[in-house]
Amino acid sequence: MSVQVECSVCGGGFPLHDANVCQGGRWLPIVTRRDVIEVLSDVGTLGDAATLLGVRPNRVSNWAARHEDFPAPVGSVGRWPVYILSAIVTWAESSDRIA
């Protein structure tokens, strides 16, 4: 069974990707529930990203505030913005922020 979810960056309510890869709000196919769980496991806060990267949370917060090319949040949980964690890791590696 195929489930359809809309991009939260463009107006949907489900965080699947960041604004850098958004294709204008098209519906994105999710094939199985396992895929949905996999997507959700890649969504987290800046603190979650810091844990993945092995740095202090304030360091990641500073990157987000100071660098225009830092990945944009894809939604929020309560008052906390959430991000695609793999996008932050890729950004940090490609911009030589981590070893």
N, C-alpha and C positions, 0 to 999 in steps of 0.2 A: 504494500500500500504506500502511496506517495502522499506526503504532507507538504503543503505549501506555506511558506512564511515570508513575510515582507521585510525588507531591509529597514532597520531602525534608523539609520542615518538619513534616509530619504522620506521617512514618514511611517514606517511600520513599527511594530512594537516588539521586535525580536532581534537582539544584537547578534549579527552574523559576521560582519566585517566592518572595517573602518572606512572613513570618507575617502581615503586614498585609492580604494579599489571599487568604490560604489559605482554602479552602472545606471544610475538614474531611477532607482526605486523599482526595478523589475522584481517580480516574484522569484524567489530562489527555491529550487526544489530540494527538499530534504527527503532522502529515500527511506531511511529507517529511523527508529527511535535511537538506535546506537549512534547514528550520525548527529542527532540533536544533542545527546549527552557529550559526544566528543567536542562539538562546538562550544557548549557551555563550559567545558573544562578548560577552554582556552580564553575565557573571559574572566577578568578580575580587576582589582584596584591597583593603584600605584604601589601600595604596600606589598601586594602579591607579586608584582613585577620585581620589586626590590629583593624579595626572598628568592625568586628564581635566578636573579642575576648575582646574588651574593653581595649586595651593597646595602647601605642604610636607606630607609624610606625617604629621608629628606633629600638624598642625592637624586633619586628618580623624580621627586617633586620639582626640584630645581631644573632638571632637564626639561620637564614638561612646561615649566613657566618661561624658560629662556630660549628655547629652540623652536622656531616656527615649523620645522619639518618633523617634530615629534609627533607620533601617531595620535590622532584625535580620539576622544572618548566616543564610544558607540552607544552609550545609554547611561543609566544610573540605577543604583539600588539604594533607595532612601535618598540620603543627601550625598552619597558617594558616587562619583563618576566611575564607570567601568570601561575597560579597554580590552582590545585583543592582545593578549599577553605575548603571543609569538611575534606580533608586529613590533612590540617594544623591544624584545630581545634582538630581533633582526636589525632594528634601528640602532640599538646600542653597539652591536657588533660592527655594523657597516660604518658607523661614525667614530669608531675606535674609542668608545667610552669605557669598554671593558676589555680585559685581556682574553 
